[in-house]
């Protein structure tokens, strides 16, 4: 388990004040937004004041298997967090295994290091605080109230800053995932589509240099995955240790509501079927950050930014719907058609076509060189406000 870095006791001073923008959540989406706001100025040319909040320090709490197309690590300047690269995917189904030669490589990375690198590309202030809700554009935290005309909810699947009824499993459109991190090495990126482990979902093994991240994800939130995660690890001859788990949204949600911007899991940006949510959190976080930057500079209004960002989100709805329909269809396949599908994907033309289209859902070309921060943070500098 990571050493908890969050401020406690006398260090937890009262927070208050007015900011130009507040970003709730310091994981993939929130950090991508902050990256795009580096060096942001107001219409009068003065520096914009941007604050990021999270209940944990930056990079303190990993909740992901931490795998991504390598081209996204390269495009975001994050290769220093890289751990291992794969150009093949091994797919196991009952009584059959196939190797899919990928048209692009997939890499695992170190969560804490990647978050640190992204944070260094920003120049926002940062404070540890638990966001409890809001009234209008006033955020209520366990350390006090803060106000800002621009607020981003990158706080995760609970969609904390939205109105309406609570978004809670098992009724909510969420998948359930659990992972263990035994030490060791492997050269194979592997998934299992096997009812032995999960009726609707898949198991995985993501090697990351000196550990192997083994997990099970269920599309049905009512299916508990601990026993089968342990079983998969033991079947691979690994000790089930280093647990981490999370709920994974599998349905796109509105990207704006009542003047608030949502990015990452709070907007359902995790892709259905594959449960890949890191590059989409980057992708939509970048789009959100660019809209906010224009508002700060005075080149558009907040209402225009809300409209543009929502339209950008909605333009991807058909892609998410198609993948969600596929997610629902795959568990219904009987063994023979499932085997035929898995075997068909060994044909180079088909796997290239499929995976290239999949990458285009959130293409790395969207991640241009980020704006330069006003102040460069040194490596290892604590993520605290001045």
N, C-alpha and C positions, 0 to 999 in steps of 0.2 A: 504494500500500500504506500502511496506517496506521503511524504511528510507534509502536514498541513501548514501552509504559509500564511493563511488569512489572518488579518489583524484581530487581536483579542484584547479584552480588558481596557486598560487606559489608552491603548493605541486607537481604539474605536471612538474617535472624536466625532462630534456632531457635524453632519454635512448639511450645507444649505447653499443657496445662490442661484443665480440665473446664468444659463449657458445658451450658446447659439444652437447647439445640438447635443443630445444625450443618446448614447448607444447602450442599450441594455444587453449584456451578454458578451463575453470575451472569448468565444470559441470561433469556429470557422467563419460564420456569416458576419458576426460583429467585427472581427478583425479585418475582414475584407472591406467592410464599409469604412472603417477607420483608415485603412490604407489609402482609399480614394480621397479621403479628406485631409491628407497630409498637406501642410502648407496652405490650407484654405483661408481665404480672406473674405471680409465683409465687403459690401458695395463701396464703402469709403476707403478701402485698402488696408484697414486695420486687421490684425490677425483674428480669425474666428476662434471662439472658445468651444472646444469639443471635449466632452467627458464620456469615458467608457466606464460602465459599472458591471461588476460580477460578484457573486457571493464567494468566489474563489479567486486566487491569484491567476494571472495569465499562465496557461499551460499546466495548471495544478491538477486538473481532474479529467482524465481521459475517459471518453464514453464511446469510442469508435474503434473499429478494427484497423483504421488508419491505412487504407489502401486507396490509390488514385492512379489514373493514367499518368505516366511519367512526364508527358508533355505539359501537364498542368503544373507539376513541380518546377519544371524548367521555365515556363512562362511567368510564374509568380516569383522566381528568384529564390526558390526554397530547396534547392538540391542539397544543401548542407544537412538537411534533416533526413535525407534518403537512407534507407537501410538495405533494401534488396529489390532487384528488378526481375521480371518474368516476361517471357515472350510466348508462353504457352499456358493454357488453362486445361487442367485435367478434370473431366466431368465424370463422376461415378453415379451410376444408377444400379438397381439390383441386377446382379449377374452380368454387368457390362460396364466397360470403362472406355472413354474416348479422350483423345488429345486434340484440342483446338489450337492451331497455330494463329496467334493474334496478329492483326495488321499494325498494331501499336503496342508498346510495352506497358505493363502495369507494375507499380512500385509500392512497397510498404515504406513507412516513414516513422520517425519518432515524434510523438504528439507534442511533448514539451518543447522540443527543439524547433519544430515547425511554428508553433505559436509564438515562441520568442522571436524567431526571424520575422514573422509577419508584424509583430508589435514594433520591432525596430524600424519597419517601413512607415510607421505612423508617427505622429507627434501629439496625439491626444493626451489629455490628463487621464488618470486611471485611479479608481478607488474600489476597494472591496466593500460591498454592501448588498444586502438582500432586497430586491425590488418586490414590494408587497402589492402594488397596484398603482392606480393613478386617478386623479380627478382633473378632467380636461387635460391641460398640458403641464400639470404638476405631478411629478413622480413621488410616490410615497415609499421610502426605504426604511430599513431598521436603524438607520443612522440620521434620518431627517428627510425633509422635503426639498426637492429640486425642481426648477422649472426650465423649460426650453420650448421654443416654437417648433423644433424639429426633434422628433423622438423615434428611435428605431427599436423594435422588439426583436432581438435575436436571442431571446431567453429560452428557446426550446419549445417542445411540442405542447406545453401547457398553454401557450399563447396568452401569457399573463396580462398583457395590456389591452386585450380585446374585451368587448362587452358581451352580454348574453350569458347563456348557461355555461357551466363549467365543462371543460373538454377533458373527459376522464375515460380511461379504459375500464371494462372491456367494450363499452358501447362505442367509443370513438374509433375512427379508422386508423388504427395503429397496429403495427407488427411488434412482436416481442423478441428481443435478442439477448443472448447471454454468451460470454466469451471467457475462456481461461488462457493464461499466458505462461505455459511451462517453458523452461529453458531448453535450449537445444537448437539444432539446425535442420534445414530441409531445403531442397532445390525445387519443390513442386508447389505451385499455386493450385489448390484443389477445392472443388465443391462436391457435395453429395446431394442428389435429389432422390431421397429414399425414405419411405414411410417408417422404416426402422427408427429413424431419428426424428422425423417430423411429418405429420400427415400433409400439411400444406406449408411449404417453405423449403429451406435447404440448410445444410451444414457447410462449414468451410474450414480451411486450413491456410492461413496467411503467414508464411515464414517471414521473419524480420531480423535477419542476421544471427542474433544470439538468443532468440525466443521464437516460438511458433504460436501464433494466435489462432486458437481453435474455438469455434462457436457454432451455435445453432440459432436460426431465426425462424419464427413462425408467423405466417401471415394471419393466423387466427390468434388474437390476443388471449383467448381463453385457454390455449394450450401452453402448459408450463414446460419450460425448456431446460430446467436444471439437470434433471436425471439424464436426458439424452445428450446434453453437452458433456457431462461426465462420461457417459458411455462412449461417445465419439473419441474423446481424449484417450480413454483407456484402450479402445480399439486400435489407436495409433501408437500405443505404447508410451503415452505421455502422462505425467502426473497432472491431474486437474487442480491447478493452483493459480493464484492471481486473478480472481474473478472480477469481471465488470459486466454490467448489463444496462440496457436502456430500452425505452419504448421508441419505435421508429415510425414516423408518419408515413402513410402510403397513399395519401390523397392530397392533391393540390388545393390550397385554400386561398381566399382573397389576400392580396399583398398589401392592402391598405384597409383601414377601418377607423372612422371617427378621427381622421387627421393623423393616425399613427402608421408608420411604415413597418412592415414585417418581412423578415428575411430568414432563410434557413428553415429549421424544423418548425418554427412558429407559423410559417406560410406553407408548410407541407412540401418543401422543395426537395425532399429526399425522393429519389426515383422509385416508383413501384417496381416490383419484380426483382430487381437487383439490390434494392435497399442502399444504393450508392447515393450519399448525400453530401460528400465533402466538396467535390468540384461544383456541384449545383449551388452549394452555400457560397462558394467563392463567386460563382457566376452572377447569381442574383444579388449578392452583397456588393459586387462591383457596380452593377446597374443602379442599385439604390444609392450608393455613395456618389455616383456621378450626378444623379438628380439633386441630391442634397447640396452638393458643391455649387451647382448653378443657382440654387436658392440663396445660399450664403453670399454669393457674388452679386446677387441682385439681377441676374439675367432671366430669371423666371420666378413666379410666385410659388408658395407652398402648394396651393391648389393645383397648379399646372404640374408640379413634380409628382403629386399624388396621382393625378390622372395618367401621366406618362408611365410611371412605374407600374401602376395597375394594368395598363394596356400591355406593357412588356410582359408582365406575368401571364396575362390572359392569352397572349399569342402562343404560349407553350401548352395551353390546356389540352389540346388534342393529342399532343405527344404523351402527356401524362395519362390521359384517358386510355390511349392505345396500350400503354404499358400496364396499366391497372387491369384492363380486360385480359391481357396475356397472363398476368399474375393469377387471375381467377381461373383461367383455362388450364394452365399447366398441371395443377394438382388433380384435375379430372381426367387427365390422359391415362389410359390403361397402359400396361407395360409394353405391349408391342408398338403402338404409335409413339410412345415416349422414346423407346430405343431407336426407332426410325428417325425421329427428330434429332436426337443427340448424334447419331451416326451421320446424318446429312450435313451437320455443321462441321464435319471434318473436311469437307470439300472447300478448297481454298477460296474459290470465287464467292461461295455463299457466306463463309465466315468473314471474309473481307467486307462484303457488302453490308452484312448485318452490323458488324462492329464499327464500321465507319459511320453508318447512319446513327448508331447509338452515341458515338462521340459527338456528333453534330448537335445533339440536344443541348449541350453546354460546351461549346467548342473553345479550346484554349486560346484561339486567336482573339477572343474577347478580352483577354487579360493583357492589356497594353502596359508599357512601362509606367509604373506609378508616379504620381507627383512627388517631388522631393520634399521631405520633411523640413521644417524650419530649423529644428534642432535634432542632430543625430544622437540616438541613444547608444551608449557603448555596450558591447556584449556583456551579458550578465547583470546589467543594471536592473535593480528591482523595479517592478511595474507599479510605481506609486506616483501620485501627483506631487508636484513641487510645492 
